[in-house]
Amino acid sequence: MKRSFPSNDEARFRAMRHYHRSTHREENSWEDWVGDKEGASVKFWFKLVLSVSVVAVVAVAVVGALRMGGI
C-alpha cells in the first residue's frame, strides 16, 4: 500500500530542506578545485611517454623474434 504524503507543506518538505542544507561555510578558490595543474600535466606526459616506450620495446622484441624465427 502506498503511503500518502503529509497534508501540510512544512512536514512534507522538511526532509528536502535538511538534505539540501549545507554546513560548509568557507568559499573554495579555483586552485582548491583544480589543484596543481602543472603537476598533473607532468604526470600525464610521464605516463604517456612511459606507455609509448613500453609498447615500442615490446614491438621491437616481437619483430626481432619473428625475424629470427623464434615465434
PDB file of N, H, CA, C and O in Angstrom:
ATOM      1  N   MET A   1       0.837  -1.159   0.000  1.00  0.00           N
ATOM      2  CA  MET A   1       0.000   0.000   0.000  1.00  0.00           C
ATOM      3  C   MET A   1       0.894   1.238   0.000  1.00  0.00           C
ATOM      4  O   MET A   1       1.841   1.321   0.782  1.00  0.00           O
ATOM      5  N   LYS A   2       0.603   2.173  -0.852  1.00  0.00           N
ATOM      6  H   LYS A   2      -0.166   2.105  -1.488  1.00  0.00           H
ATOM      7  CA  LYS A   2       1.393   3.384  -0.994  1.00  0.00           C
ATOM      8  C   LYS A   2       1.028   4.379   0.105  1.00  0.00           C
ATOM      9  O   LYS A   2      -0.148   4.623   0.372  1.00  0.00           O
ATOM     10  N   ARG A   3       2.078   4.963   0.750  1.00  0.00           N
ATOM     11  H   ARG A   3       3.034   4.765   0.533  1.00  0.00           H
ATOM     12  CA  ARG A   3       1.822   5.939   1.804  1.00  0.00           C
ATOM     13  C   ARG A   3       1.474   7.280   1.192  1.00  0.00           C
ATOM     14  O   ARG A   3       2.063   7.690   0.192  1.00  0.00           O
ATOM     15  N   SER A   4       0.537   7.945   1.783  1.00  0.00           N
ATOM     16  H   SER A   4       0.058   7.612   2.595  1.00  0.00           H
ATOM     17  CA  SER A   4       0.183   9.278   1.295  1.00  0.00           C
ATOM     18  C   SER A   4       1.116  10.308   1.917  1.00  0.00           C
ATOM     19  O   SER A   4       1.624  10.113   3.022  1.00  0.00           O
ATOM     20  N   PHE A   5       1.333  11.394   1.204  1.00  0.00           N
ATOM     21  H   PHE A   5       0.920  11.552   0.307  1.00  0.00           H
ATOM     22  CA  PHE A   5       2.174  12.473   1.704  1.00  0.00           C
ATOM     23  C   PHE A   5       1.443  13.222   2.808  1.00  0.00           C
ATOM     24  O   PHE A   5       0.213  13.280   2.811  1.00  0.00           O
ATOM     25  N   PRO A   6       2.181  13.787   3.732  1.00  0.00           N
ATOM     26  CA  PRO A   6       1.543  14.610   4.761  1.00  0.00           C
ATOM     27  C   PRO A   6       0.823  15.797   4.125  1.00  0.00           C
ATOM     28  O   PRO A   6       1.228  16.290   3.073  1.00  0.00           O
ATOM     29  N   SER A   7      -0.216  16.236   4.756  1.00  0.00           N
ATOM     30  H   SER A   7      -0.545  15.836   5.611  1.00  0.00           H
ATOM     31  CA  SER A   7      -1.025  17.299   4.160  1.00  0.00           C
ATOM     32  C   SER A   7      -0.389  18.680   4.301  1.00  0.00           C
ATOM     33  O   SER A   7      -0.596  19.539   3.444  1.00  0.00           O
ATOM     34  N   ASN A   8       0.377  18.909   5.359  1.00  0.00           N
ATOM     35  H   ASN A   8       0.545  18.211   6.055  1.00  0.00           H
ATOM     36  CA  ASN A   8       0.955  20.251   5.497  1.00  0.00           C
ATOM     37  C   ASN A   8       2.333  20.312   4.823  1.00  0.00           C
ATOM     38  O   ASN A   8       3.091  19.342   4.829  1.00  0.00           O
ATOM     39  N   ASP A   9       2.628  21.472   4.248  1.00  0.00           N
ATOM     40  H   ASP A   9       2.012  22.260   4.244  1.00  0.00           H
ATOM     41  CA  ASP A   9       3.859  21.629   3.476  1.00  0.00           C
ATOM     42  C   ASP A   9       5.115  21.550   4.336  1.00  0.00           C
ATOM     43  O   ASP A   9       6.152  21.071   3.877  1.00  0.00           O
ATOM     44  N   GLU A  10       5.030  22.014   5.571  1.00  0.00           N
ATOM     45  H   GLU A  10       4.188  22.403   5.943  1.00  0.00           H
ATOM     46  CA  GLU A  10       6.223  22.008   6.416  1.00  0.00           C
ATOM     47  C   GLU A  10       6.711  20.586   6.664  1.00  0.00           C
ATOM     48  O   GLU A  10       7.909  20.322   6.557  1.00  0.00           O
ATOM     49  N   ALA A  11       5.826  19.684   6.987  1.00  0.00           N
ATOM     50  H   ALA A  11       4.853  19.898   7.074  1.00  0.00           H
ATOM     51  CA  ALA A  11       6.214  18.295   7.217  1.00  0.00           C
ATOM     52  C   ALA A  11       6.630  17.628   5.914  1.00  0.00           C
ATOM     53  O   ALA A  11       7.514  16.771   5.908  1.00  0.00           O
ATOM     54  N   ARG A  12       6.006  18.011   4.828  1.00  0.00           N
ATOM     55  H   ARG A  12       5.288  18.707   4.833  1.00  0.00           H
ATOM     56  CA  ARG A  12       6.267  17.371   3.536  1.00  0.00           C
ATOM     57  C   ARG A  12       7.673  17.678   3.028  1.00  0.00           C
ATOM     58  O   ARG A  12       8.345  16.801   2.484  1.00  0.00           O
ATOM     59  N   PHE A  13       8.118  18.924   3.204  1.00  0.00           N
ATOM     60  H   PHE A  13       7.572  19.637   3.646  1.00  0.00           H
ATOM     61  CA  PHE A  13       9.396  19.320   2.636  1.00  0.00           C
ATOM     62  C   PHE A  13      10.520  19.425   3.666  1.00  0.00           C
ATOM     63  O   PHE A  13      11.594  19.934   3.348  1.00  0.00           O
ATOM     64  N   ARG A  14      10.296  18.962   4.871  1.00  0.00           N
ATOM     65  H   ARG A  14       9.423  18.548   5.129  1.00  0.00           H
ATOM     66  CA  ARG A  14      11.318  19.039   5.911  1.00  0.00           C
ATOM     67  C   ARG A  14      12.560  18.229   5.519  1.00  0.00           C
ATOM     68  O   ARG A  14      13.686  18.696   5.686  1.00  0.00           O
ATOM     69  N   ALA A  15      12.355  17.047   5.012  1.00  0.00           N
ATOM     70  H   ALA A  15      11.440  16.667   4.876  1.00  0.00           H
ATOM     71  CA  ALA A  15      13.492  16.203   4.637  1.00  0.00           C
ATOM     72  C   ALA A  15      14.266  16.814   3.480  1.00  0.00           C
ATOM     73  O   ALA A  15      15.494  16.739   3.452  1.00  0.00           O
ATOM     74  N   MET A  16      13.569  17.414   2.530  1.00  0.00           N
ATOM     75  H   MET A  16      12.572  17.475   2.553  1.00  0.00           H
ATOM     76  CA  MET A  16      14.242  18.021   1.397  1.00  0.00           C
ATOM     77  C   MET A  16      15.099  19.205   1.846  1.00  0.00           C
ATOM     78  O   MET A  16      16.227  19.366   1.381  1.00  0.00           O
ATOM     79  N   ARG A  17      14.581  20.013   2.724  1.00  0.00           N
ATOM     80  H   ARG A  17      13.664  19.882   3.102  1.00  0.00           H
ATOM     81  CA  ARG A  17      15.355  21.148   3.225  1.00  0.00           C
ATOM     82  C   ARG A  17      16.570  20.660   4.010  1.00  0.00           C
ATOM     83  O   ARG A  17      17.649  21.246   3.921  1.00  0.00           O
ATOM     84  N   HIS A  18      16.393  19.594   4.772  1.00  0.00           N
ATOM     85  H   HIS A  18      15.516  19.118   4.844  1.00  0.00           H
ATOM     86  CA  HIS A  18      17.512  19.051   5.526  1.00  0.00           C
ATOM     87  C   HIS A  18      18.577  18.509   4.578  1.00  0.00           C
ATOM     88  O   HIS A  18      19.770  18.698   4.815  1.00  0.00           O
ATOM     89  N   TYR A  19      18.162  17.845   3.520  1.00  0.00           N
ATOM     90  H   TYR A  19      17.193  17.691   3.327  1.00  0.00           H
ATOM     91  CA  TYR A  19      19.103  17.251   2.572  1.00  0.00           C
ATOM     92  C   TYR A  19      19.918  18.321   1.856  1.00  0.00           C
ATOM     93  O   TYR A  19      21.115  18.133   1.643  1.00  0.00           O
ATOM     94  N   HIS A  20      19.308  19.422   1.485  1.00  0.00           N
ATOM     95  H   HIS A  20      18.335  19.574   1.659  1.00  0.00           H
ATOM     96  CA  HIS A  20      19.985  20.450   0.703  1.00  0.00           C
ATOM     97  C   HIS A  20      20.715  21.484   1.544  1.00  0.00           C
ATOM     98  O   HIS A  20      21.401  22.348   0.997  1.00  0.00           O
ATOM     99  N   ARG A  21      20.582  21.414   2.845  1.00  0.00           N
ATOM    100  H   ARG A  21      20.025  20.712   3.289  1.00  0.00           H
ATOM    101  CA  ARG A  21      21.257  22.375   3.709  1.00  0.00           C
ATOM    102  C   ARG A  21      22.747  22.051   3.732  1.00  0.00           C
ATOM    103  O   ARG A  21      23.140  20.887   3.813  1.00  0.00           O
ATOM    104  N   SER A  22      23.549  23.069   3.662  1.00  0.00           N
ATOM    105  H   SER A  22      23.229  24.014   3.597  1.00  0.00           H
ATOM    106  CA  SER A  22      24.989  22.872   3.658  1.00  0.00           C
ATOM    107  C   SER A  22      25.588  23.463   4.921  1.00  0.00           C
ATOM    108  O   SER A  22      25.230  24.570   5.323  1.00  0.00           O
ATOM    109  N   THR A  23      26.504  22.725   5.551  1.00  0.00           N
ATOM    110  H   THR A  23      26.795  21.825   5.224  1.00  0.00           H
ATOM    111  CA  THR A  23      27.194  23.239   6.721  1.00  0.00           C
ATOM    112  C   THR A  23      28.569  23.771   6.358  1.00  0.00           C
ATOM    113  O   THR A  23      29.283  24.280   7.222  1.00  0.00           O
ATOM    114  N   HIS A  24      28.950  23.661   5.095  1.00  0.00           N
ATOM    115  H   HIS A  24      28.370  23.247   4.393  1.00  0.00           H
ATOM    116  CA  HIS A  24      30.250  24.142   4.632  1.00  0.00           C
ATOM    117  C   HIS A  24      30.147  25.637   4.364  1.00  0.00           C
ATOM    118  O   HIS A  24      29.471  26.054   3.423  1.00  0.00           O
ATOM    119  N   ARG A  25      30.811  26.442   5.181  1.00  0.00           N
ATOM    120  H   ARG A  25      31.360  26.104   5.945  1.00  0.00           H
ATOM    121  CA  ARG A  25      30.640  27.894   5.107  1.00  0.00           C
ATOM    122  C   ARG A  25      31.769  28.615   4.381  1.00  0.00           C
ATOM    123  O   ARG A  25      31.555  29.726   3.895  1.00  0.00           O
ATOM    124  N   GLU A  26      32.955  28.034   4.286  1.00  0.00           N
ATOM    125  H   GLU A  26      33.130  27.132   4.680  1.00  0.00           H
ATOM    126  CA  GLU A  26      34.055  28.767   3.660  1.00  0.00           C
ATOM    127  C   GLU A  26      34.041  28.556   2.146  1.00  0.00           C
ATOM    128  O   GLU A  26      33.676  27.489   1.652  1.00  0.00           O
ATOM    129  N   GLU A  27      34.440  29.584   1.439  1.00  0.00           N
ATOM    130  H   GLU A  27      34.736  30.451   1.841  1.00  0.00           H
ATOM    131  CA  GLU A  27      34.456  29.528  -0.020  1.00  0.00           C
ATOM    132  C   GLU A  27      35.735  28.851  -0.499  1.00  0.00           C
ATOM    133  O   GLU A  27      36.811  29.085   0.051  1.00  0.00           O
ATOM    134  N   ASN A  28      35.618  28.018  -1.517  1.00  0.00           N
ATOM    135  H   ASN A  28      34.744  27.828  -1.964  1.00  0.00           H
ATOM    136  CA  ASN A  28      36.789  27.391  -2.110  1.00  0.00           C
ATOM    137  C   ASN A  28      37.283  28.239  -3.273  1.00  0.00           C
ATOM    138  O   ASN A  28      36.486  28.788  -4.035  1.00  0.00           O
ATOM    139  N   SER A  29      38.581  28.342  -3.401  1.00  0.00           N
ATOM    140  H   SER A  29      39.227  27.896  -2.782  1.00  0.00           H
ATOM    141  CA  SER A  29      39.142  29.080  -4.528  1.00  0.00           C
ATOM    142  C   SER A  29      39.238  28.150  -5.739  1.00  0.00           C
ATOM    143  O   SER A  29      39.044  26.939  -5.630  1.00  0.00           O
ATOM    144  N   TRP A  30      39.535  28.736  -6.872  1.00  0.00           N
ATOM    145  H   TRP A  30      39.692  29.719  -6.961  1.00  0.00           H
ATOM    146  CA  TRP A  30      39.682  27.945  -8.099  1.00  0.00           C
ATOM    147  C   TRP A  30      40.827  26.950  -7.941  1.00  0.00           C
ATOM    148  O   TRP A  30      40.731  25.817  -8.411  1.00  0.00           O
ATOM    149  N   GLU A  31      41.907  27.364  -7.286  1.00  0.00           N
ATOM    150  H   GLU A  31      41.984  28.285  -6.905  1.00  0.00           H
ATOM    151  CA  GLU A  31      43.050  26.481  -7.084  1.00  0.00           C
ATOM    152  C   GLU A  31      42.688  25.286  -6.201  1.00  0.00           C
ATOM    153  O   GLU A  31      43.225  24.194  -6.388  1.00  0.00           O
ATOM    154  N   ASP A  32      41.786  25.484  -5.248  1.00  0.00           N
ATOM    155  H   ASP A  32      41.350  26.370  -5.096  1.00  0.00           H
ATOM    156  CA  ASP A  32      41.344  24.364  -4.418  1.00  0.00           C
ATOM    157  C   ASP A  32      40.610  23.323  -5.248  1.00  0.00           C
ATOM    158  O   ASP A  32      40.717  22.126  -4.981  1.00  0.00           O
ATOM    159  N   TRP A  33      39.867  23.768  -6.249  1.00  0.00           N
ATOM    160  H   TRP A  33      39.780  24.740  -6.465  1.00  0.00           H
ATOM    161  CA  TRP A  33      39.089  22.842  -7.072  1.00  0.00           C
ATOM    162  C   TRP A  33      39.957  22.124  -8.096  1.00  0.00           C
ATOM    163  O   TRP A  33      39.821  20.913  -8.268  1.00  0.00           O
ATOM    164  N   VAL A  34      40.840  22.834  -8.774  1.00  0.00           N
ATOM    165  H   VAL A  34      40.950  23.818  -8.634  1.00  0.00           H
ATOM    166  CA  VAL A  34      41.600  22.221  -9.859  1.00  0.00           C
ATOM    167  C   VAL A  34      42.928  21.653  -9.397  1.00  0.00           C
ATOM    168  O   VAL A  34      43.503  20.811 -10.087  1.00  0.00           O
ATOM    169  N   GLY A  35      43.428  22.085  -8.261  1.00  0.00           N
ATOM    170  H   GLY A  35      42.961  22.769  -7.702  1.00  0.00           H
ATOM    171  CA  GLY A  35      44.680  21.560  -7.761  1.00  0.00           C
ATOM    172  C   GLY A  35      45.866  22.113  -8.525  1.00  0.00           C
ATOM    173  O   GLY A  35      45.771  23.156  -9.171  1.00  0.00           O
ATOM    174  N   ASP A  36      46.973  21.414  -8.449  1.00  0.00           N
ATOM    175  H   ASP A  36      47.050  20.566  -7.924  1.00  0.00           H
ATOM    176  CA  ASP A  36      48.210  21.839  -9.097  1.00  0.00           C
ATOM    177  C   ASP A  36      48.187  21.386 -10.547  1.00  0.00           C
ATOM    178  O   ASP A  36      48.463  20.223 -10.842  1.00  0.00           O
ATOM    179  N   LYS A  37      47.862  22.287 -11.439  1.00  0.00           N
ATOM    180  H   LYS A  37      47.637  23.231 -11.199  1.00  0.00           H
ATOM    181  CA  LYS A  37      47.699  21.936 -12.851  1.00  0.00           C
ATOM    182  C   LYS A  37      49.010  21.482 -13.475  1.00  0.00           C
ATOM    183  O   LYS A  37      49.016  20.536 -14.263  1.00  0.00           O
ATOM    184  N   GLU A  38      50.121  22.133 -13.140  1.00  0.00           N
ATOM    185  H   GLU A  38      50.116  22.901 -12.499  1.00  0.00           H
ATOM    186  CA  GLU A  38      51.394  21.767 -13.742  1.00  0.00           C
ATOM    187  C   GLU A  38      51.820  20.366 -13.316  1.00  0.00           C
ATOM    188  O   GLU A  38      52.341  19.605 -14.132  1.00  0.00           O
ATOM    189  N   GLY A  39      51.608  20.020 -12.060  1.00  0.00           N
ATOM    190  H   GLY A  39      51.185  20.638 -11.397  1.00  0.00           H
ATOM    191  CA  GLY A  39      51.963  18.692 -11.585  1.00  0.00           C
ATOM    192  C   GLY A  39      51.159  17.609 -12.277  1.00  0.00           C
ATOM    193  O   GLY A  39      51.691  16.546 -12.596  1.00  0.00           O
ATOM    194  N   ALA A  40      49.895  17.867 -12.510  1.00  0.00           N
ATOM    195  H   ALA A  40      49.463  18.731 -12.250  1.00  0.00           H
ATOM    196  CA  ALA A  40      49.059  16.888 -13.197  1.00  0.00           C
ATOM    197  C   ALA A  40      49.514  16.724 -14.635  1.00  0.00           C
ATOM    198  O   ALA A  40      49.498  15.613 -15.165  1.00  0.00           O
ATOM    199  N   SER A  41      49.921  17.815 -15.275  1.00  0.00           N
ATOM    200  H   SER A  41      49.934  18.717 -14.844  1.00  0.00           H
ATOM    201  CA  SER A  41      50.378  17.758 -16.657  1.00  0.00           C
ATOM    202  C   SER A  41      51.669  16.951 -16.766  1.00  0.00           C
ATOM    203  O   SER A  41      51.828  16.150 -17.688  1.00  0.00           O
ATOM    204  N   VAL A  42      52.580  17.159 -15.835  1.00  0.00           N
ATOM    205  H   VAL A  42      52.451  17.809 -15.087  1.00  0.00           H
ATOM    206  CA  VAL A  42      53.841  16.413 -15.845  1.00  0.00           C
ATOM    207  C   VAL A  42      53.574  14.925 -15.653  1.00  0.00           C
ATOM    208  O   VAL A  42      54.179  14.093 -16.330  1.00  0.00           O
ATOM    209  N   LYS A  43      52.684  14.587 -14.745  1.00  0.00           N
ATOM    210  H   LYS A  43      52.193  15.262 -14.195  1.00  0.00           H
ATOM    211  CA  LYS A  43      52.339  13.182 -14.528  1.00  0.00           C
ATOM    212  C   LYS A  43      51.739  12.569 -15.783  1.00  0.00           C
ATOM    213  O   LYS A  43      52.059  11.436 -16.141  1.00  0.00           O
ATOM    214  N   PHE A  44      50.864  13.321 -16.453  1.00  0.00           N
ATOM    215  H   PHE A  44      50.603  14.242 -16.162  1.00  0.00           H
ATOM    216  CA  PHE A  44      50.233  12.813 -17.668  1.00  0.00           C
ATOM    217  C   PHE A  44      51.284  12.506 -18.725  1.00  0.00           C
ATOM    218  O   PHE A  44      51.280  11.422 -19.309  1.00  0.00           O
ATOM    219  N   TRP A  45      52.189  13.458 -18.976  1.00  0.00           N
ATOM    220  H   TRP A  45      52.192  14.338 -18.501  1.00  0.00           H
ATOM    221  CA  TRP A  45      53.200  13.254 -20.013  1.00  0.00           C
ATOM    222  C   TRP A  45      54.169  12.146 -19.637  1.00  0.00           C
ATOM    223  O   TRP A  45      54.610  11.398 -20.509  1.00  0.00           O
ATOM    224  N   PHE A  46      54.511  12.023 -18.367  1.00  0.00           N
ATOM    225  H   PHE A  46      54.153  12.631 -17.658  1.00  0.00           H
ATOM    226  CA  PHE A  46      55.392  10.937 -17.941  1.00  0.00           C
ATOM    227  C   PHE A  46      54.745   9.583 -18.204  1.00  0.00           C
ATOM    228  O   PHE A  46      55.392   8.673 -18.723  1.00  0.00           O
ATOM    229  N   LYS A  47      53.477   9.449 -17.848  1.00  0.00           N
ATOM    230  H   LYS A  47      52.951  10.188 -17.426  1.00  0.00           H
ATOM    231  CA  LYS A  47      52.773   8.186 -18.086  1.00  0.00           C
ATOM    232  C   LYS A  47      52.650   7.892 -19.572  1.00  0.00           C
ATOM    233  O   LYS A  47      52.783   6.744 -19.994  1.00  0.00           O
ATOM    234  N   LEU A  48      52.393   8.936 -20.372  1.00  0.00           N
ATOM    235  H   LEU A  48      52.285   9.869 -20.029  1.00  0.00           H
ATOM    236  CA  LEU A  48      52.259   8.750 -21.814  1.00  0.00           C
ATOM    237  C   LEU A  48      53.577   8.294 -22.432  1.00  0.00           C
ATOM    238  O   LEU A  48      53.596   7.344 -23.214  1.00  0.00           O
ATOM    239  N   VAL A  49      54.674   8.958 -22.093  1.00  0.00           N
ATOM    240  H   VAL A  49      54.658   9.731 -21.457  1.00  0.00           H
ATOM    241  CA  VAL A  49      55.987   8.587 -22.630  1.00  0.00           C
ATOM    242  C   VAL A  49      56.375   7.187 -22.173  1.00  0.00           C
ATOM    243  O   VAL A  49      56.909   6.406 -22.961  1.00  0.00           O
ATOM    244  N   LEU A  50      56.118   6.865 -20.932  1.00  0.00           N
ATOM    245  H   LEU A  50      55.685   7.500 -20.292  1.00  0.00           H
ATOM    246  CA  LEU A  50      56.431   5.536 -20.417  1.00  0.00           C
ATOM    247  C   LEU A  50      55.627   4.462 -21.148  1.00  0.00           C
ATOM    248  O   LEU A  50      56.175   3.421 -21.513  1.00  0.00           O
ATOM    249  N   SER A  51      54.348   4.701 -21.363  1.00  0.00           N
ATOM    250  H   SER A  51      53.902   5.546 -21.066  1.00  0.00           H
ATOM    251  CA  SER A  51      53.495   3.730 -22.055  1.00  0.00           C
ATOM    252  C   SER A  51      53.937   3.526 -23.496  1.00  0.00           C
ATOM    253  O   SER A  51      54.012   2.392 -23.970  1.00  0.00           O
ATOM    254  N   VAL A  52      54.230   4.619 -24.194  1.00  0.00           N
ATOM    255  H   VAL A  52      54.169   5.539 -23.809  1.00  0.00           H
ATOM    256  CA  VAL A  52      54.679   4.509 -25.588  1.00  0.00           C
ATOM    257  C   VAL A  52      56.018   3.782 -25.652  1.00  0.00           C
ATOM    258  O   VAL A  52      56.247   2.994 -26.569  1.00  0.00           O
ATOM    259  N   SER A  53      56.895   4.034 -24.700  1.00  0.00           N
ATOM    260  H   SER A  53      56.709   4.675 -23.956  1.00  0.00           H
ATOM    261  CA  SER A  53      58.195   3.357 -24.672  1.00  0.00           C
ATOM    262  C   SER A  53      58.034   1.856 -24.463  1.00  0.00           C
ATOM    263  O   SER A  53      58.695   1.060 -25.130  1.00  0.00           O
ATOM    264  N   VAL A  54      57.173   1.477 -23.555  1.00  0.00           N
ATOM    265  H   VAL A  54      56.637   2.124 -23.013  1.00  0.00           H
ATOM    266  CA  VAL A  54      56.945   0.050 -23.293  1.00  0.00           C
ATOM    267  C   VAL A  54      56.362  -0.634 -24.524  1.00  0.00           C
ATOM    268  O   VAL A  54      56.781  -1.736 -24.877  1.00  0.00           O
ATOM    269  N   VAL A  55      55.405   0.008 -25.178  1.00  0.00           N
ATOM    270  H   VAL A  55      55.065   0.904 -24.892  1.00  0.00           H
ATOM    271  CA  VAL A  55      54.815  -0.567 -26.391  1.00  0.00           C
ATOM    272  C   VAL A  55      55.874  -0.690 -27.482  1.00  0.00           C
ATOM    273  O   VAL A  55      55.901  -1.692 -28.197  1.00  0.00           O
ATOM    274  N   ALA A  56      56.742   0.302 -27.624  1.00  0.00           N
ATOM    275  H   ALA A  56      56.720   1.116 -27.043  1.00  0.00           H
ATOM    276  CA  ALA A  56      57.792   0.254 -28.642  1.00  0.00           C
ATOM    277  C   ALA A  56      58.778  -0.876 -28.362  1.00  0.00           C
ATOM    278  O   ALA A  56      59.177  -1.584 -29.287  1.00  0.00           O
ATOM    279  N   VAL A  57      59.175  -1.054 -27.112  1.00  0.00           N
ATOM    280  H   VAL A  57      58.851  -0.479 -26.361  1.00  0.00           H
ATOM    281  CA  VAL A  57      60.108  -2.128 -26.761  1.00  0.00           C
ATOM    282  C   VAL A  57      59.487  -3.492 -27.039  1.00  0.00           C
ATOM    283  O   VAL A  57      60.158  -4.379 -27.566  1.00  0.00           O
ATOM    284  N   VAL A  58      58.229  -3.667 -26.697  1.00  0.00           N
ATOM    285  H   VAL A  58      57.684  -2.945 -26.270  1.00  0.00           H
ATOM    286  CA  VAL A  58      57.548  -4.940 -26.958  1.00  0.00           C
ATOM    287  C   VAL A  58      57.435  -5.180 -28.461  1.00  0.00           C
ATOM    288  O   VAL A  58      57.639  -6.302 -28.924  1.00  0.00           O
ATOM    289  N   ALA A  59      57.114  -4.136 -29.226  1.00  0.00           N
ATOM    290  H   ALA A  59      56.948  -3.225 -28.850  1.00  0.00           H
ATOM    291  CA  ALA A  59      57.006  -4.281 -30.681  1.00  0.00           C
ATOM    292  C   ALA A  59      58.350  -4.664 -31.289  1.00  0.00           C
ATOM    293  O   ALA A  59      58.403  -5.528 -32.164  1.00  0.00           O
ATOM    294  N   VAL A  60      59.431  -4.039 -30.844  1.00  0.00           N
ATOM    295  H   VAL A  60      59.388  -3.337 -30.134  1.00  0.00           H
ATOM    296  CA  VAL A  60      60.765  -4.381 -31.353  1.00  0.00           C
ATOM    297  C   VAL A  60      61.112  -5.818 -30.985  1.00  0.00           C
ATOM    298  O   VAL A  60      61.703  -6.531 -31.796  1.00  0.00           O
ATOM    299  N   ALA A  61      60.765  -6.251 -29.799  1.00  0.00           N
ATOM    300  H   ALA A  61      60.286  -5.671 -29.140  1.00  0.00           H
ATOM    301  CA  ALA A  61      61.051  -7.625 -29.378  1.00  0.00           C
ATOM    302  C   ALA A  61      60.273  -8.628 -30.221  1.00  0.00           C
ATOM    303  O   ALA A  61      60.814  -9.666 -30.603  1.00  0.00           O
ATOM    304  N   VAL A  62      59.013  -8.330 -30.515  1.00  0.00           N
ATOM    305  H   VAL A  62      58.574  -7.487 -30.205  1.00  0.00           H
ATOM    306  CA  VAL A  62      58.197  -9.244 -31.323  1.00  0.00           C
ATOM    307  C   VAL A  62      58.729  -9.302 -32.748  1.00  0.00           C
ATOM    308  O   VAL A  62      58.856 -10.387 -33.317  1.00  0.00           O
ATOM    309  N   VAL A  63      59.042  -8.145 -33.332  1.00  0.00           N
ATOM    310  H   VAL A  63      58.939  -7.264 -32.870  1.00  0.00           H
ATOM    311  CA  VAL A  63      59.571  -8.126 -34.702  1.00  0.00           C
ATOM    312  C   VAL A  63      60.915  -8.849 -34.754  1.00  0.00           C
ATOM    313  O   VAL A  63      61.175  -9.599 -35.695  1.00  0.00           O
ATOM    314  N   GLY A  64      61.755  -8.636 -33.770  1.00  0.00           N
ATOM    315  H   GLY A  64      61.543  -8.027 -33.005  1.00  0.00           H
ATOM    316  CA  GLY A  64      63.045  -9.332 -33.733  1.00  0.00           C
ATOM    317  C   GLY A  64      62.870 -10.833 -33.604  1.00  0.00           C
ATOM    318  O   GLY A  64      63.591 -11.600 -34.243  1.00  0.00           O
ATOM    319  N   ALA A  65      61.925 -11.256 -32.789  1.00  0.00           N
ATOM    320  H   ALA A  65      61.340 -10.633 -32.270  1.00  0.00           H
ATOM    321  CA  ALA A  65      61.677 -12.687 -32.625  1.00  0.00           C
ATOM    322  C   ALA A  65      61.116 -13.288 -33.904  1.00  0.00           C
ATOM    323  O   ALA A  65      61.455 -14.422 -34.243  1.00  0.00           O
ATOM    324  N   LEU A  66      60.274 -12.566 -34.620  1.00  0.00           N
ATOM    325  H   LEU A  66      59.999 -11.644 -34.345  1.00  0.00           H
ATOM    326  CA  LEU A  66      59.721 -13.071 -35.878  1.00  0.00           C
ATOM    327  C   LEU A  66      60.811 -13.203 -36.937  1.00  0.00           C
ATOM    328  O   LEU A  66      60.829 -14.180 -37.685  1.00  0.00           O
ATOM    329  N   ARG A  67      61.712 -12.238 -37.009  1.00  0.00           N
ATOM    330  H   ARG A  67      61.697 -11.444 -36.401  1.00  0.00           H
ATOM    331  CA  ARG A  67      62.796 -12.290 -37.997  1.00  0.00           C
ATOM    332  C   ARG A  67      63.770 -13.429 -37.694  1.00  0.00           C
ATOM    333  O   ARG A  67      64.319 -14.042 -38.610  1.00  0.00           O
ATOM    334  N   MET A  68      63.977 -13.702 -36.433  1.00  0.00           N
ATOM    335  H   MET A  68      63.532 -13.204 -35.689  1.00  0.00           H
ATOM    336  CA  MET A  68      64.910 -14.760 -36.050  1.00  0.00           C
ATOM    337  C   MET A  68      64.239 -16.132 -36.082  1.00  0.00           C
ATOM    338  O   MET A  68      64.911 -17.154 -35.942  1.00  0.00           O
ATOM    339  N   GLY A  69      62.933 -16.160 -36.263  1.00  0.00           N
ATOM    340  H   GLY A  69      62.387 -15.330 -36.377  1.00  0.00           H
ATOM    341  CA  GLY A  69      62.221 -17.430 -36.309  1.00  0.00           C
ATOM    342  C   GLY A  69      61.932 -17.996 -34.938  1.00  0.00           C
ATOM    343  O   GLY A  69      61.686 -19.195 -34.797  1.00  0.00           O
ATOM    344  N   GLY A  70      61.958 -17.156 -33.935  1.00  0.00           N
ATOM    345  H   GLY A  70      62.158 -16.182 -34.049  1.00  0.00           H
ATOM    346  CA  GLY A  70      61.743 -17.610 -32.567  1.00  0.00           C
ATOM    347  C   GLY A  70      60.283 -17.815 -32.219  1.00  0.00           C
ATOM    348  O   GLY A  70      59.963 -18.559 -31.292  1.00  0.00           O
ATOM    349  N   ILE A  71      59.400 -17.167 -32.949  1.00  0.00           N
ATOM    350  H   ILE A  71      59.661 -16.562 -33.702  1.00  0.00           H
ATOM    351  CA  ILE A  71      57.979 -17.311 -32.627  1.00  0.00           C
ATOM    352  C   ILE A  71      57.302 -18.123 -33.692  1.00  0.00           C
ATOM    353  O   ILE A  71      56.098 -18.363 -33.612  1.00  0.00           O
TER     354      ILE A  71
END
